[in-house]
Amino acid sequence: MQAATIGRKCQTAKWVGMLLDSFDALVREIIEFAQDQPYRVRIKMLENFVQVMCDDSQKPALFLEIATVLSKAGISALTTNDWDFVPALQAFSNCRWPIEEIRRLTGEVGDIYNQATVIENDVALHMATASALQAIKAGECFLELLIQTAMIL
């Protein structure tokens, strides 16, 4: 954050620490506020906030929240949408961007990176499952169509 960088030159370490703590609290409040919003609004709010942040220090936490929301939305879509795998696959696919940003911003170290790796692996598993179920459903539809065509002939 620019204020902390500039403040280090003319303010006490305590002042800079309080400023950074205040910014951390702001980020946590934004994440908490977004939790009460519908899925798509929540994602848009978090993405917009990430884009206007000047400092990269808190971006990994926001990207982790975005990836978490997207992965949960994908899992929810997978379990509730009867044979419609597109919403789940879209949500899982959209997880790539925040995870890549976490990787870039953290240098692939730390707790947030480790959590992102868990989400990435979980998303890969669920994406493979959704793709397999989609293929099974398509195969069933093709088989049914083939049987109906054969009955007509």
FITITOR-389430 format. One record per residue: x, y, z of N, C-alpha, C, CB in turn; residue in one letter. Coordinates in steps of 0.001 Angstrom, whole numbers, padded with zeros to 6 digits, always signed. Glycine has a CB too. Example, Ala and Ser with C-alpha at 12.3 -4.5 7.8 and 13.67 -1.06 7.14 Angstrom:
% FITITOR-389430
+013190-005690+007800+012300-004500+007800+013200-003300+007800+011308-004473+009046a/+012850-002250+007080+013670-001060+007140+012900+000030+007870+014084-000598+005725s/
***
This chain:
% FITITOR-389430
+000851-001162+000000+000000+000000+000000+000899+001227+000000-000969-000004+001217m/+000565+002186-000839+001404+003368-001014+001548+004173+000271+000836+004248-002103q/+000478+004292+001039+000543+005080+002274+001571+004491+003234-000840+005144+002950a/+001620+003174+003317+002590+002527+004211+004006+002718+003691+002280+001025+004358a/+004181+002614+002385+005512+002793+001796+006026+004210+002051+005477+002503+000280t/+005173+005170+001812+005565+006566+002044+005696+006845+003542+004536+007534+001409i/+004772+006295+004321+004774+006520+005762+005992+005966+006473+003559+005924+006356g/+006588+004920+005924+007787+004343+006543+008923+005363+006649+008258+003127+005744r/+008910+006335+005725+009968+007347+005700+009770+008421+006768+010029+007997+004330k/+008512+008667+007145+008280+009792+008055+007425+009451+009271+007633+010904+007308c/+006946+008224+009379+006112+007823+010512+006801+006705+011293+004713+007365+010029q/+006260+006449+012466+006823+005386+013306+006396+004027+012777+006381+005553+014780t/+007106+003008+013196+006768+001630+012820+005381+001265+013350+007831+000637+013362a/+005038+001795+014517+003715+001535+015097+002621+002085+014188+003602+002160+016508k/+002819+003300+013661+001842+003911+012766+001669+003073+011505+002266+005340+012400w/+002773+002657+010918+002722+001831+009705+002018+000513+010006+004150+001568+009153v/+002330-000106+011142+001681-001357+011542+000181-001189+011712+002285-001872+012835g/-000234-000077+012333-001668+000187+012507-002352+000397+011161-001885+001417+013405m/-001673+001058+010245-002220+001278+008913-002411-000053+008180-001300+002208+008104l/-001405-000896+008224-001495-002205+007566-002562-003073+008217-000139-002923+007608l/-002657-003026+009544-003711-003777+010248-005096-003286+009836-003540-003647+011777d/-005208-001978+009674-006472-001386+009251-006841-001861+007845-006389+000153+009294s/-005862-001932+006966-006114-002399+005602-006495-003881+005612-004872-002167+004708f/-005823-004683+006444-006174-006099+006579-007624-006241+007042-005218-006807+007573d/-008018-005420+008007-009391-005461+008521-010391-005084+007428-009543-004513+009730a/-010040-004102+006613-010901-003691+005510-011120-004845+004530-010295-002483+004781l/-010057-005526+004195-010168-006658+003267-011057-007743+003873-008764-007235+002929v/-010871-008052+005146-011716-009058+005810-013184-008626+005817-011232-009299+007257r/-013434-007336+006058-014812-006834+006059-015439-006942+004672-014849-005375+006539e/-014681-006673+003643-015204-006783+002285-015562-008233+001978-014180-006251+001262i/-014685-009154+002377-014968-010578+002170-016221-010982+002940-013764-011446+002610i/-016348-010532+004180-017532-010854+004986-018791-010249+004373-017355-010350+006427e/-018711-008994+003929-019870-008346+003318-020287-009098+002055-019559-006867+002989f/-019335-009505+001265-019633-010205+000013-020303-011551+000263-018356-010407-000793a/-020070-012157+001421-020640-013469+001708-022166-013448+001726-020122-013976+003036q/-022757-012301+001985-024217-012198+002032-024832-011956+000653-024624-011080+002973d/-024002-011839-000356-024485-011534-001702-024678-012821-002507-023502-010591-002428q/-025554-012777-003529-025677-013932-004424-024334-014220-005105-026780-013683-005489p/-024164-015436-005521-022899-015933-006073-022281-015010-007120-023115-017286-006681y/-023025-014663-008158-022457-013854-009245-022122-012431-008788-023432-013801-010422r/-022960-011861-007946-022702-010521-007408-021453-010560-006528-023930-009997-006598v/-021340-011599-005753-020191-011777-004854-018891-011818-005639-020345-013063-004026r/-018868-012618-006684-017671-012735-007515-017339-011388-008146-017866-013808-008607i/-018343-010708-008692-018113-009416-009348-017587-008384-008352-019410-008905-010002k/-018139-008359-007147-017662-007427-006120-016189-007666-005801-018504-007563-004842m/-015840-008921-005579-014464-009253-005227-013505-008957-006380-014363-010723-004827l/-013918-009291-007598-013071-009001-008758-012857-007491-008921-013699-009589-010037e/-013928-006726-008745-013810-005268-008864-012880-004705-007800-015189-004607-008756n/-012995-005203-006588-012134-004713-005511-010673-005051-005790-012567-005308-004162f/-010417-006253-006275-009042-006652-006596-008458-005720-007665-009000-008129-007083v/-009271-005358-008639-008779-004526-009744-008432-003103-009316-009810-004476-010841q/-009086-002578-008290-008796-001207-007872-007738-001133-006774-010062-000542-007396v/-007309-002279-006268-006277-002277-005232-004935-001896-005837-006186-003658-004543m/-004260-000963-005199-002940-000539-005671-001847-001476-005164-002649+000899-005223c/-002068-002062-004029-001060-002872-003360-001368-004351-003559-000993-002530-001858d/-000343-005127-003850-000532-006560-004092-000576-007394-002822+000564-007069-004971d/-000283-006836-001674-000131-007644-000462-001402-008367-000048+000328-006778+000667s/-002562-007774-000286-003821-008404+000119-004541-009100-001031-004734-007372+000724q/-004047-008958-002227-004705-009571-003376-004792-011095-003276-003974-009191-004636k/-003748-011795-002807-003889-013253-002707-005076-013691-001857-002630-013844-002137p/-005352-012984-000768-006496-013344+000082-007805-013185-000680-006518-012478+001356a/-007909-012132-001468-009123-011925-002254-009237-012948-003383-009146-010507-002828l/-008127-013241-004036-008156-014263-005079-008508-015636-004496-006800-014325-005801f/-008037-015904-003287-008384-017173-002630-009891-017230-002373-007597-017338-001293l/-010456-016123-001936-011904-016076-001711-012659-016289-003022-012310-014728-001075e/-012201-015670-004099-012837-015845-005407-012765-017310-005836-012165-014940-006467i/-011596-017920-005716-011440-019332-006095-012322-020230-005235-009968-019765-005969a/-012413-019919-003956-013253-020711-003047-014718-020619-003442-013072-020241-001595t/-015187-019406-003704-016587-019203-004098-016879-019930-005404-016903-017698-004243v/-015981-019804-006372-016189-020470-007666-016200-021988-007526-015103-020054-008655l/-015283-022535-006740-015248-023993-006597-016496-024504-005886-013990-024425-005829s/-016955-023775-004864-018189-024182-004171-019397-024069-005092-018410-023325-002911k/-019416-023026-005929-020515-022873-006887-020507-024021-007890-020415-021518-007622a/-019330-024425-008327-019232-025549-009258-019707-026850-008632-017806-025705-009739g/-019299-027085-007401-019727-028301-006700-021236-028279-006496-019001-028438-005336i/-021759-027128-006114-023207-026998-005922-023953-027247-007231-023556-025602-005372s/-023463-026671-008315-024103-026869-009623-024028-028324-010054-023448-025976-010686a/-022941-028964-009717-022762-030370-010085-023759-031262-009355-021333-030823-009778l/-024069-030910-008126-024964-031760-007325-026432-031390-007475-024580-031679-005869t/-026735-030178-007946-028141-029769-008012-028705-029717-009423-028300-028431-007380t/-027891-029494-010441-028391-029409-011815-028406-030798-012427-027526-028444-012669n/-029614-031306-012604-029777-032658-013127-029291-032745-014566-031239-033095-013038d/-028171-033334-014766-027587-033604-016072-027232-032345-016872-028531-034441-016865w/-027201-031185-016233-026730-029972-016902-025382-029624-016285-027764-028777-016760d/-024323-029992-016970-022972-029857-016419-022291-028546-016798-022123-031007-016879f/-022917-027767-017678-022294-026531-018144-022018-025550-017005-023176-025871-019183v/-022986-025256-016107-022683-024312-015021-021528-024782-014122-023927-024095-014172p/-021488-026066-013832-020411-026597-012993-019069-026479-013706-020688-028066-012620a/-019033-026875-014970-017780-026813-015723-017306-025370-015906-017952-027484-017087l/-018253-024437-016079-017874-023023-016202-017263-022517-014903-019096-022164-016581q/-017897-022825-013779-017383-022371-012486-015999-022954-012226-018346-022763-011351a/-015834-024237-012514-014524-024870-012313-013473-024239-013228-014611-026391-012574f/-013845-023989-014466-012919-023382-015409-012527-021968-014968-013538-023347-016807s/-013476-021234-014417-013213-019878-013948-012297-019832-012731-014509-019196-013623n/-012076-020960-012091-011158-021024-010942-009700-020849-011366-011324-022358-010208c/-009409-021070-012613-008009-021006-013063-007387-019635-012852-007918-021376-014530r/-008117-018579-013215-007560-017235-013133-007160-016851-011706-008561-016234-013669w/-008054-016963-010712-007613-016567-009368-006479-017442-008832-008783-016620-008408p/-006474-018708-009178-005403-019592-008702-004074-019206-009353-005741-021079-009006i/-004104-018880-010635-002875-018431-011306-002368-017120-010709-003120-018260-012817e/-003291-016233-010363-002894-014973-009738-002275-015206-008361-004098-014039-009619e/-002831-016129-007614-002256-016478-006309-000850-017019-006498-003140-017517-005569i/-000696-017890-007466+000624-018465-007760+001627-017352-008084+000533-019471-008944r/+001220-016411-008916+002090-015310-009319+002418-014395-008139+001435-014504-010440r/+001418-014045-007358+001607-013062-006287+002332-013618-005060+000273-012519-005867l/+002188-014908-004818+002806-015494-003619+004170-016101-003893+001902-016548-003036t/+004526-016235-005160+005781-016904-005472+005732-018384-005122+006926-016238-004739g/+004512-018928-005088+004269-020339-004803+004770-020762-003422+004925-021192-005859e/+004635-019874-002453+004964-020194-001060+003892-019602-000149+006382-019651-000674v/+003752-020191+001020+002869-019647+002036+001542-020360+002151+002626-018225+001763g/+000800-019971+003185-000466-020602+003517-001522-020396+002433-000973-020067+004831d/-001609-019183+001916-002622-018920+000881-002321-019740-000367-002675-017408+000529i/-001061-019842-000733-000701-020664-001889-001067-022127-001631+000811-020534-002202y/-000793-022620-000427-001122-024012-000093-002627-024251-000171-000606-024366+001315n/-003409-023299+000322-004868-023430+000241-005334-023407-001211-005556-022304+001036q/-004718-022554-002021-005070-022486-003436-004750-023797-004148-004334-021328-004111a/-003655-024427-003760-003279-025712-004354-004316-026779-004020-001886-026151-003863t/-004817-026764-002798-005866-027711-002405-007113-027474-003252-006200-027574-000890v/-007502-026211-003409-008671-025891-004233-008436-026324-005677-008987-024379-004170i/-007239-026055-006194-006911-026428-007575-007036-027935-007784-005490-025967-007932e/-006524-028717-006848-006615-030178-006957-008061-030649-006833-005750-030852-005880n/-008812-030040-005935-010215-030384-005753-011010-030055-007014-010800-029641-004540d/-010747-028891-007582-011427-028479-008815-011086-029439-009953-011035-027031-009199v/-009840-029846-010062-009443-030785-011129-010212-032098-010993-007912-031054-011084a/-010339-032588-009777-011080-033830-009533-012550-033671-009919-010964-034245-008054l/-013170-032587-009458-014586-032371-009755-014822-032089-011241-015125-031214-008917h/-013872-031411-011857-014004-031130-013290-013929-032435-014091-012898-030142-013759m/-013035-033316-013709-012934-034612-014380-014213-035426-014170-011708-035397-013860a/-014748-035364-012966-015991-036080-012676-017137-035526-013514-016333-035984-011179t/-017253-034194-013561-018325-033568-014349-018184-033896-015834-018318-032043-014147a/-016969-033878-016330-016742-034202-017740-017106-035658-018032-015275-033937-018120s/-016754-036550-017120-017082-037971-017299-018592-038181-017264-016401-038829-016208a/-019260-037525-016319-020718-037668-016239-021396-037075-017468-021253-036993-014968l/-020855-035985-017973-021395-035379-019188-021231-036332-020372-020697-034031-019480q/-020098-036999-020471-019855-037964-021553-020798-039157-021437-018390-038446-021532a/-021016-039607-020206-021946-040731-019997-023350-040340-020449-021963-041164-018501i/-023787-039148-020055-025120-038678-020438-025228-038537-021954-025435-037333-019755k/-024194-037995-022593-024211-037858-024051-024285-039236-024702-022958-037091-024546a/-023542-040192-024178-023571-041552-024713-024953-042173-024585-022545-042422-024001g/-025588-041951-023438-026940-042472-023239-027922-041851-024239-027410-042202-021798e/-027780-040558-024464-028660-039874-025429-028445-040396-026844-028420-038356-025394c/-027188-040604-027225-026885-041127-028557-027405-042554-028714-025372-041084-028819f/-027267-043357-027685-027763-044729-027725-029277-044734-027874-027344-045499-026459l/-029957-043896-027126-031414-043810-027211-031851-043363-028608-031956-042839-026148e/-031138-042401-029167-031446-041924-030504-031215-043031-031542-030595-040688-030836l/-030137-043783-031379-029834-044884-032279-030920-045957-032209-028468-045486-031942l/-031370-046267-030992-032434-047283-030831-033715-046802-031449-032667-047616-029350i/-034068-045528-031258-035299-044979-031857-035199-044990-033382-035560-043532-031348q/-034019-044670-033915-033820-044676-035368-033939-046086-035903-032452-044079-035740t/-033392-047060-035198-033437-048446-035625-034867-048971-035606-032545-049307-034736a/-035681-048515-034666-037079-048956-034586-037892-048414-035744-037705-048518-033264m/-037540-047231-036229-038254-046623-037335-037982-047394-038624-037853-045148-037492i/-036750-047841-038770-036389-048563-039989-036987-049914-039938-034878-048657-040174l/
***
